[in-house]
Amino acid sequence: RRSIWGLGTSDGSRRARRSLSGEAGSLVAPLPDPPNLRRQRSPVVMHWFVALVALVALGSSKAHTEGAASRQWVVAPDTVRALSLARSPQMSLGVSGAPGGRPARKGSLSSRLRSQLARLGRIGGRTWRAPSPSGPSDRLGHGSDSSLRIGGSGRDISSRLHLAAVMSGGGVSQALKKDGTRKKRVLFLISDTGGGHRASAEAIQSALDELYPGQLQCDIVDIWTQHGGWPFNTCVKGYQFLAKRRFMWWLTWHYSVLWPTRTGTTLWAKSAGVVGRFRACLEKFEPDLVVSMHPLTQELPMEALKKMGGGKRRVPFCTVVTDLGSAHPHWFDKRVDFCFVPSEELRRAARFRGLHDRQIRLYGLPIRSTFWQTPKSKVVTRRALGLNGWDTALVVGGGDGVGGLEAIIQALADEGRKRGIPTQIVAVCGRNAALENRLKAKTWPSGVRVEVLGFISQMSDYMAAADVLVTKAGPGTIVEASARGLPIVLSSFLPGQEAGNVPYVVRNGFGAFRRRPENIARTVMDWIVDPIKMADLSRSALAVARPLATYQIADDIGAMIVGRNSQLMPRLDAVAAGNTYPAVPVP
């Protein structure tokens, strides 16, 4: 305990301590005494500490002169004075004219320490700031907890100090200082591992175009595939391979979640030059705001933005989490300005990972506007899509057509034939062309019609035409189905990433989880022949829908760079308050 705290008992140590405090100032201010101990610190420990700091500073000055000069960061005299005043007058840094201070002698210990530590601050990409007794802190959005409401929309914006700092040109944002005639640029970073990330980005892009017409230019980039370099540019193919092999996915997921392996992979990517390639991508687009739509587009892009800013990120950065009931730890980076989450479960996960409430927005998962507009009747929609009037099951395997679709479709066809129920099955195979070709080549029993599709863009219409949805537990598909009031039978989930989506659906009462194809088929047919059950499931699905989430997210994103909220939001809020979308699906 003596060696750790530097304890001493002599009067000489007290005198040396007072002398050292007056000489070096608050830079070497003594630590508070440990509880219940009155012994003084040894002057030897403090002298060694001062000598070590000075030695490191002097040794680093030549090696980093070029890097320090390129950053051109300074420690302002006012900052030094404020820092001194935050301490006692006897512990001034010796700035001339500062209350309680005295002019520093040329070549004195205090002047040398000030000079070398200021140089270290420039090298490390930091500035020293005095702690403010009131007002927002230096980190954007970490200042006040006051609750505000804007525009009469009734939305809770307790962290709008965060947003106000960006609007005013302070903090990390430099967008408002550019020519006002130029369109502000929003860059969405995604990875096409599944179809949900790009679909969510396109939904926000469409909402921004509606809320801020002619003011923004949006770009969507699969940054890992286009700029990651080998082997990192193969992650989409790797996802498609692993998603069909459950155990290998489980191993990969846990590898990426554990801190040692996760950190090691990040260091490997940095050493392979990924940050530099990301920086080249960002410099090409010159974004005024970056929006991450994937867990792997947070840390390294922010490192690239930091290098672009000379050691400090100067471009606002937001994350839109596109998972629902569970999420990868990489989704939650404490450095982001805003993190938009779709559920209370992920709000708690974000807090657990260190994000503050003022950084978190709970609006919902972004979906396209077609999913909250009032649909036409099933009869009209089916006729427009070329379907007949039979009871319809929509079977979806995500953007890559995974989840054992072929066995499920065969089980549905057999169950419909056995019960004598005319059944129509719409199979959406996504990018799985081999599965699409096999299903089209099959012969189906009488009384069963199977419509085989590839990757489609009219998912809203097909959901409006269906009675039941069978899908893997992809978050985007679940949210879109709930907005349509469509009951769901979950057939599978990816371990870790989608595991939390299953209890989300079951607990909210608009679906069930069945793993075996025979059980899936029986559940679907039981629901189809029970109209009361179907109506209850539909109401439960609509109860958890958040149809305005896309516009609320887009409104906050647009306000960060345009400087104001959209005038269209009150109208959209009035639409939601009026509940113009149907309480149950239109028959």
C-alpha positions in Angstrom: 0.0 0.0 0.0 2.9 2.3 0.7 4.4 1.7 -2.8 1.1 2.2 -4.6 0.0 5.4 -2.9 3.5 6.8 -2.4 3.1 7.2 1.3 5.6 9.1 3.5 5.7 10.4 7.0 8.4 13.0 7.2 7.9 16.8 7.2 10.4 16.9 4.3 7.9 15.0 2.2 5.2 17.6 3.0 7.5 20.5 2.0 8.6 18.7 -1.2 4.9 18.1 -2.0 4.0 21.7 -1.6 7.0 22.8 -3.7 6.2 20.4 -6.4 2.5 21.5 -6.6 3.5 25.1 -6.9 6.1 24.3 -9.6 4.3 21.9 -11.9 0.7 23.0 -11.3 -2.4 21.0 -11.9 -0.6 18.7 -14.4 0.9 16.8 -11.4 -1.8 17.6 -8.9 -1.7 15.1 -6.0 -4.3 12.4 -5.9 -6.8 12.5 -3.0 -5.6 10.7 0.1 -6.8 7.2 0.5 -9.6 6.8 3.1 -8.7 6.7 6.8 -5.0 7.3 6.0 -3.3 10.6 7.0 0.3 9.8 5.9 1.8 12.0 3.2 3.1 10.9 -0.2 6.7 10.3 -0.8 8.4 13.0 -2.8 10.4 10.4 -4.6 7.4 8.9 -6.4 6.2 12.3 -7.6 9.6 13.3 -8.8 9.9 10.1 -10.7 6.5 10.7 -12.2 7.4 14.2 -13.4 10.7 13.0 -14.8 9.0 10.2 -16.7 6.4 12.5 -18.2 9.1 15.0 -19.3 11.3 12.2 -20.7 8.5 10.7 -22.8 7.5 14.2 -24.1 11.0 15.1 -25.1 11.6 11.7 -26.7 8.4 11.9 -28.7 8.8 15.5 -29.9 11.2 14.7 -32.8 9.6 11.5 -33.9 6.2 13.1 -34.3 7.0 16.6 -35.4 5.6 16.1 -38.9 2.4 14.5 -37.7 1.9 17.2 -35.1 2.5 20.0 -37.5 -0.1 18.5 -40.0 -2.8 18.5 -37.3 -2.1 22.1 -36.1 -3.8 21.6 -32.8 -3.1 24.1 -30.0 -3.8 24.5 -26.4 -5.3 28.0 -26.1 -4.1 30.3 -23.3 -7.8 30.8 -22.2 -8.1 27.0 -21.9 -5.0 26.8 -19.7 -6.3 29.7 -17.5 -9.7 28.0 -17.1 -8.0 24.8 -16.2 -5.9 26.6 -13.7 -8.9 28.3 -12.1 -10.6 25.0 -11.8 -7.9 24.2 -9.2 -6.8 26.2 -6.3 -4.8 29.4 -6.9 -1.7 27.9 -5.5 -1.7 25.3 -8.2 -1.7 27.6 -11.2 0.3 26.6 -14.3 2.2 29.8 -14.0 0.5 31.7 -16.9 1.2 35.3 -16.7 -1.8 37.3 -15.7 -3.8 34.3 -14.4 -5.3 34.8 -11.0 -3.1 33.1 -8.4 -0.4 32.5 -10.9 3.1 33.9 -11.5 5.1 34.5 -14.7 7.0 31.3 -15.6 10.7 31.6 -15.7 12.3 30.8 -19.1 13.3 27.2 -19.1 11.5 26.5 -15.8 10.0 23.1 -15.1 6.5 24.4 -15.5 7.1 26.0 -18.9 8.9 22.9 -20.2 6.1 20.6 -19.0 3.5 22.9 -20.5 5.3 22.9 -23.8 5.9 19.2 -24.0 2.5 18.1 -22.8 0.9 20.5 -25.3 2.9 18.9 -28.0 1.8 15.5 -26.8 -1.8 16.7 -26.9 -1.4 17.7 -30.6 0.3 14.4 -31.4 -2.4 12.3 -29.8 -5.2 14.2 -31.5 -6.6 15.8 -28.3 -7.3 19.2 -26.9 -7.4 20.0 -23.2 -10.7 21.6 -22.1 -11.6 23.0 -18.8 -14.5 21.2 -17.0 -17.6 23.4 -17.3 -19.8 23.7 -14.2 -22.8 24.0 -16.5 -23.9 23.5 -20.1 -23.2 20.6 -22.5 -19.9 18.7 -22.3 -17.4 18.6 -25.1 -18.8 15.3 -26.4 -21.9 16.1 -28.4 -25.1 15.1 -26.6 -23.5 14.5 -23.2 -24.5 17.8 -21.6 -28.1 18.1 -20.3 -31.0 15.8 -19.6 -33.7 18.5 -20.1 -36.7 17.3 -22.0 -37.9 19.3 -25.0 -40.6 19.0 -27.6 -40.4 20.4 -31.0 -42.9 21.4 -33.6 -45.9 20.2 -31.7 -45.4 16.7 -32.8 -45.5 15.3 -29.3 -42.3 13.3 -29.8 -40.0 13.0 -26.8 -36.6 14.6 -27.7 -34.9 14.7 -24.4 -31.5 14.5 -26.1 -32.1 17.3 -28.6 -29.2 19.2 -27.1 -27.2 16.6 -29.1 -29.1 17.6 -32.3 -29.1 21.3 -31.6 -25.3 21.3 -31.3 -25.0 19.7 -34.8 -27.6 22.2 -36.2 -25.6 25.2 -34.9 -22.4 24.0 -36.5 -20.8 23.1 -33.2 -19.5 19.7 -32.1 -18.5 17.4 -34.9 -20.6 18.9 -37.7 -19.1 21.1 -40.3 -21.9 20.7 -42.9 -23.6 24.0 -42.2 -20.5 25.9 -43.0 -20.4 24.9 -46.6 -22.1 26.6 -49.5 -25.9 26.6 -48.9 -26.7 26.1 -52.5 -25.0 22.7 -52.6 -27.1 19.6 -51.8 -26.1 18.1 -48.5 -24.9 14.5 -48.9 -26.0 11.6 -46.8 -23.9 8.4 -47.2 -25.5 5.1 -46.1 -23.0 2.3 -45.3 -24.3 -1.2 -45.7 -23.2 -4.7 -46.4 -25.5 -6.9 -48.6 -25.5 -9.7 -46.1 -29.2 -10.4 -46.5 -31.7 -8.0 -48.1 -32.8 -6.1 -45.0 -29.9 -3.6 -44.7 -30.3 -2.2 -48.2 -34.1 -2.2 -48.0 -33.9 -0.2 -44.8 -31.4 2.3 -46.3 -33.6 2.7 -49.4 -36.7 3.3 -47.1 -34.9 6.1 -45.2 -33.6 7.5 -48.5 -37.2 7.7 -49.9 -38.4 9.3 -46.7 -35.7 11.9 -46.8 -36.7 12.7 -50.4 -40.3 13.3 -49.2 -39.5 15.3 -46.1 -36.6 17.4 -47.6 -37.4 17.6 -51.3 -34.5 18.8 -53.4 -32.2 19.4 -50.4 -30.3 16.1 -50.0 -28.4 13.7 -52.1 -28.3 10.2 -50.7 -25.8 7.4 -51.7 -25.8 3.8 -50.6 -22.5 1.9 -50.5 -21.7 -1.7 -49.7 -18.4 -0.5 -48.3 -16.9 -3.9 -47.4 -17.6 -5.4 -50.8 -16.5 -2.4 -52.8 -13.6 -1.1 -50.7 -12.7 -3.7 -48.1 -10.1 -5.6 -50.2 -9.5 -9.3 -50.1 -10.5 -11.3 -48.0 -12.9 -8.8 -46.5 -14.7 -8.1 -49.7 -16.0 -11.7 -49.7 -18.3 -11.3 -46.7 -21.5 -11.4 -48.7 -20.6 -14.7 -50.2 -19.5 -15.9 -46.8 -22.9 -14.9 -45.3 -24.7 -16.8 -48.0 -22.6 -19.9 -47.4 -22.8 -19.8 -43.6 -26.6 -19.0 -43.5 -27.3 -22.4 -45.0 -25.0 -24.2 -42.4 -26.4 -23.6 -39.0 -23.5 -25.0 -36.9 -20.9 -23.1 -38.8 -22.9 -19.9 -38.4 -23.1 -20.5 -34.7 -19.3 -20.9 -34.5 -18.8 -17.8 -36.6 -21.2 -15.7 -34.5 -19.6 -16.6 -31.2 -16.1 -16.0 -32.7 -17.3 -12.4 -33.6 -19.0 -11.8 -30.3 -16.2 -12.7 -27.9 -14.0 -9.7 -27.1 -10.6 -11.2 -27.8 -11.4 -12.6 -31.2 -13.5 -9.6 -32.1 -10.7 -7.2 -31.2 -8.2 -9.3 -33.0 -10.1 -9.3 -36.2 -10.5 -5.6 -36.0 -6.7 -5.1 -35.6 -6.1 -7.5 -38.5 -8.4 -5.4 -40.7 -6.6 -2.2 -39.6 -3.2 -3.7 -40.3 -4.4 -4.8 -43.8 -5.1 -1.2 -44.8 -8.9 -1.3 -44.6 -9.1 2.1 -42.8 -7.1 3.7 -45.6 -9.4 2.3 -48.3 -12.5 3.4 -46.3 -11.0 6.8 -46.0 -10.6 7.0 -49.8 -14.2 6.0 -50.2 -15.4 8.6 -47.8 -13.2 11.3 -49.4 -14.7 10.4 -52.7 -18.3 11.0 -51.5 -17.6 13.9 -49.2 -20.6 13.2 -47.0 -22.1 15.7 -44.7 -23.5 12.9 -42.6 -22.8 9.1 -42.5 -25.5 6.6 -41.6 -24.5 3.0 -40.7 -27.0 0.3 -41.5 -24.8 -2.7 -40.6 -23.0 -3.8 -37.4 -19.7 -3.9 -39.3 -19.8 -0.4 -40.6 -19.3 1.5 -37.4 -15.8 1.2 -35.9 -13.5 1.3 -39.0 -15.5 4.0 -40.9 -15.3 6.2 -37.8 -11.6 5.6 -37.6 -11.4 6.8 -41.2 -13.4 9.9 -40.5 -11.2 10.7 -37.6 -8.1 10.5 -39.8 -9.9 12.7 -42.3 -10.5 15.3 -39.6 -6.9 15.4 -38.5 -7.4 13.4 -35.3 -11.0 14.3 -34.6 -14.2 13.2 -36.4 -15.9 16.2 -37.9 -18.7 14.5 -39.8 -21.9 13.5 -37.9 -22.4 9.7 -37.6 -25.6 7.8 -36.9 -26.4 4.1 -36.5 -29.8 2.6 -37.5 -30.0 -0.8 -36.0 -31.9 -3.2 -38.3 -32.1 -6.1 -35.9 -35.2 -6.5 -33.7 -35.0 -8.7 -30.6 -31.3 -9.3 -30.3 -28.2 -7.6 -31.8 -24.5 -8.0 -32.4 -22.3 -6.0 -30.0 -20.7 -4.2 -33.0 -24.1 -2.3 -33.4 -23.4 -0.2 -30.4 -20.5 2.2 -30.5 -20.3 4.9 -27.9 -18.8 7.4 -30.3 -21.9 7.8 -32.5 -24.1 10.9 -32.4 -27.4 8.9 -32.5 -28.3 5.3 -32.4 -31.8 4.5 -33.7 -33.2 1.2 -32.2 -36.4 -0.6 -33.1 -37.4 -2.2 -29.8 -37.2 -1.8 -26.0 -35.0 -4.9 -25.9 -32.4 -3.2 -28.0 -32.7 0.1 -26.1 -31.6 -1.9 -23.0 -28.8 -3.6 -25.0 -27.6 -0.1 -26.1 -27.5 1.1 -22.6 -25.7 -2.0 -21.5 -23.0 -1.3 -24.1 -22.4 2.1 -22.8 -24.6 4.4 -24.8 -26.4 7.3 -23.0 -30.1 7.8 -23.2 -29.5 11.1 -25.1 -27.9 9.1 -27.9 -30.6 6.5 -28.2 -33.8 7.0 -30.3 -36.6 4.3 -30.1 -38.8 4.7 -33.2 -39.0 1.3 -34.8 -37.4 -0.4 -37.8 -37.5 1.6 -41.0 -39.8 0.1 -43.6 -41.0 1.5 -46.9 -44.1 3.7 -47.0 -46.1 1.2 -49.0 -46.3 -0.9 -45.8 -48.2 1.6 -43.8 -50.4 2.9 -46.6 -53.9 1.5 -46.6 -53.9 -1.6 -48.9 -56.5 -2.5 -51.4 -58.8 -5.5 -50.7 -57.3 -9.0 -50.9 -59.5 -9.8 -53.9 -58.3 -6.7 -55.9 -54.7 -7.3 -54.9 -54.7 -11.0 -55.8 -56.2 -10.2 -59.2 -53.6 -7.5 -59.8 -50.8 -10.0 -59.0 -52.3 -12.8 -61.2 -53.3 -15.0 -58.2 -56.6 -16.8 -57.7 -59.0 -16.4 -54.8 -57.9 -19.4 -52.7 -56.5 -19.2 -49.2 -52.9 -18.0 -49.6 -49.7 -18.8 -47.7 -46.7 -16.6 -48.4 -43.4 -18.5 -47.9 -40.3 -16.3 -47.7 -36.7 -17.2 -47.1 -35.1 -13.8 -46.9 -33.1 -12.1 -49.6 -31.0 -15.2 -50.1 -33.8 -17.7 -50.0 -32.6 -19.7 -47.0 -34.5 -21.5 -44.3 -35.5 -24.9 -45.8 -38.2 -23.5 -48.2 -38.5 -26.5 -50.4 -39.4 -28.9 -47.6 -41.9 -26.4 -46.1 -43.6 -25.8 -49.4 -43.9 -29.5 -50.0 -45.4 -30.0 -46.5 -47.9 -27.2 -47.1 -49.0 -28.8 -50.4 -49.4 -32.2 -48.8 -51.4 -30.9 -45.8 -53.7 -28.9 -48.1 -54.4 -31.9 -50.3 -54.9 -34.2 -47.2 -57.5 -31.7 -45.7 -59.1 -31.0 -49.0 -58.5 -27.2 -48.7 -57.8 -25.4 -51.9 -54.4 -23.9 -51.2 -52.3 -21.2 -52.9 -48.7 -21.0 -52.0 -46.5 -18.1 -53.0 -42.8 -19.0 -52.7 -40.3 -16.2 -52.7 -36.9 -17.6 -53.3 -34.9 -14.4 -53.3 -31.5 -14.7 -54.9 -31.6 -18.5 -54.6 -31.9 -19.3 -58.3 -31.3 -23.0 -57.9 -34.2 -23.3 -55.5 -36.4 -21.3 -57.8 -35.6 -23.6 -60.7 -36.3 -26.8 -58.7 -39.7 -25.5 -57.5 -40.7 -24.5 -61.0 -39.9 -27.9 -62.3 -42.0 -29.8 -59.7 -45.5 -31.1 -60.3 -48.0 -30.2 -57.6 -51.2 -32.1 -56.6 -54.6 -31.0 -57.7 -56.2 -28.3 -55.5 -52.7 -26.8 -54.8 -51.3 -23.9 -56.8 -47.6 -22.8 -56.2 -46.5 -19.5 -57.5 -42.7 -19.4 -57.6 -40.9 -16.1 -57.5 -37.3 -14.9 -57.3 -36.2 -11.6 -55.7 -39.2 -9.2 -55.8 -39.8 -5.6 -55.0 -43.6 -5.8 -54.5 -43.4 -7.6 -51.1 -46.0 -5.1 -49.7 -48.6 -6.3 -52.3 -47.9 -10.0 -51.8 -48.3 -9.5 -48.0 -51.5 -7.7 -48.6 -52.7 -10.6 -50.7 -51.7 -13.4 -48.2 -53.5 -14.9 -45.2 -50.4 -16.3 -43.4 -46.7 -15.7 -43.7 -44.1 -18.4 -43.3 -40.6 -17.1 -42.9 -37.3 -17.3 -41.1 -36.9 -14.8 -38.2 -35.5 -12.0 -40.3 -36.3 -8.6 -38.5 -37.3 -6.7 -41.6 -39.8 -9.3 -42.8 -41.3 -9.5 -39.3 -41.8 -5.7 -39.0 -43.2 -5.5 -42.5 -45.7 -8.3 -41.7 -46.8 -6.6 -38.5 -47.5 -3.4 -40.4 -49.7 -5.4 -42.7 -51.4 -7.3 -39.9 -50.2 -10.6 -41.2 -49.9 -13.6 -38.9 -46.5 -15.2 -38.9 -45.2 -18.8 -38.5 -41.4 -18.6 -37.9 -39.6 -21.6 -39.4 -36.0 -21.0 -38.4 -33.6 -18.3 -37.1 -29.8 -17.6 -37.4 -28.2 -18.4 -34.0 -27.4 -15.2 -32.0 -28.4 -12.6 -34.6 -32.0 -13.6 -35.0 -32.6 -15.6 -31.8 -34.3 -12.7 -30.0 -36.8 -12.2 -32.8 -38.6 -15.5 -32.0 -39.7 -14.5 -28.5 -40.6 -11.0 -29.8 -43.1 -12.5 -32.2 -44.5 -15.1 -29.8 -44.7 -12.8 -26.8 -46.6 -10.1 -28.7 -49.1 -12.7 -29.9 -49.0 -12.5 -33.6 -47.2 -15.6 -34.5 -45.7 -19.0 -33.6 -42.4 -20.8 -34.0 -42.4 -24.3 -35.6 -39.2 -25.9 -36.7 -40.4 -29.1 -38.5 -42.1 -28.6 -41.9 -45.0 -30.9 -40.9 -45.7 -28.8 -37.8 -45.5 -25.6 -39.9 -48.1 -26.9 -42.4 -50.5 -28.0 -39.6 -50.3 -24.7 -37.9 -50.9 -22.8 -41.1 -54.0 -24.9 -42.0 -55.4 -24.7 -38.4 -55.2 -20.9 -38.6 -56.7 -20.7 -42.1 -59.8 -22.6 -41.1 -60.3 -20.5 -37.9 -61.4 -16.9 -38.9 -61.6 -15.8 -35.2 -58.0 -16.9 -34.5 -56.8 -15.1 -37.7 -58.5 -11.9 -36.7 -56.9 -12.0 -33.2 -53.5 -12.6 -34.7 -54.0 -9.7 -37.1 -54.9 -7.3 -34.4 -51.9 -8.3 -32.3 -49.6 -7.7 -35.3 -51.0 -4.2 -35.9 -50.7 -3.4 -32.2 -46.9 -3.6 -32.3 -46.5 -2.0 -35.7 -44.6 1.3 -35.9 -45.6 2.6 -39.3 -44.0 6.1 -38.9 -40.6 4.9 -37.8 -39.0 5.5 -41.2 -40.2 9.1 -41.3 -39.2 9.8 -37.7 -35.7 8.5 -38.3 -35.4 10.4 -41.6 -36.6 13.6 -39.9 -33.9 13.5 -37.2 -31.2 12.6 -39.8 -32.3 15.5 -42.1 -32.5 18.0 -39.2 -28.8 17.3 -38.3 -27.6 18.7 -41.6 -30.4 20.9 -42.9 -30.7 22.6 -39.6 -34.5 22.2 -39.0 -37.1 19.5 -38.8 -39.3 18.9 -41.8 -42.6 20.8 -42.0 -44.3 17.5 -43.2 -43.8 15.7 -39.9 -46.9 17.3 -38.2 -49.1 16.1 -41.1 -47.6 12.6 -40.8 -48.1 12.5 -37.0 -51.7 13.6 -37.5 -52.2 10.6 -39.9 -50.8 8.3 -37.2 -53.0 9.8 -34.5 -56.1 9.5 -36.7 -55.3 5.8 -37.2 -56.2 5.9 -40.9 -54.6 2.5 -41.6 -57.1 -0.4 -41.0 -57.4 -1.9 -37.6 -57.7 -5.4 -39.2 -56.7 -6.4 -42.8 -59.3 -5.5 -45.5 -61.1 -8.7 -46.5 
